[in-house]
Amino acid sequence: MRTESKTFLYLVPFFIFIGVGYGFWSGWEPVGSLGILLVAGLALMIGAYFAVLARRIDARPEDNPEGNIEEGAGDQGVYSPWSWWPLAIASAAALVFLGMAVGWWMVYVGAALGMIALVGWVFEFSRGQHAH
């Protein structure tokens, strides 16, 4: 996680420099100037989180500059290969975005279906044959 934290923390001075430069260039136009400076704050928050996380967990194979590819072999997570819930979530997201163009009532329908699909995906292994 050290590499990720450094990546985001190196972006902070860049965005501050760009934000101040844009502010002078545009006469401190409020939306763009503040937006770029807020991106610097966002990069700082993400980098700080990764730095704290790097102290709590052991070094990964990706963190070792002399590491080999085979050191990262094995399970990378738990995925349900025959799950239909991601399709339901994608369909709900499509309804939400379609609702922004067609009518706001469809946004609410898509958000409700998305919440149901998300709960189904999270609790997929808590019921039925694969319960644990």
Stockholm file with secondary structure:
# STOCKHOLM 1.0

chainA/1-132         MRTESKTFLYLVPFFIFIGVGYGFWSGWEPVGSLGILLVAGLALMIGAYFAVLARRIDARPEDNPEGNIEEGAGDQGVYSPWSWWPLAIASAAALVFLGMAVGWWMVYVGAALGMIALVGWVFEFSRGQHAH
#=GR chainA/1-132 SS CHHHHHHHHHHHHHHHHHHHHHHHHHTCCHHHHHHHHHHHHHHHHHHHHHHHHHHHSCCCGGGCTTCCGGGGCSCCCCCCTTCCHHHHHHHHHHHHHHHHHHCHHHHHHHHHHHHHHHHHHHTGGGSGGGCC
#=GC SS_cons         CHHHHHHHHHHHHHHHHHHHHHHHHHTCCHHHHHHHHHHHHHHHHHHHHHHHHHHHSCCCGGGCTTCCGGGGCSCCCCCCTTCCHHHHHHHHHHHHHHHHHHCHHHHHHHHHHHHHHHHHHHTGGGSGGGCC
//
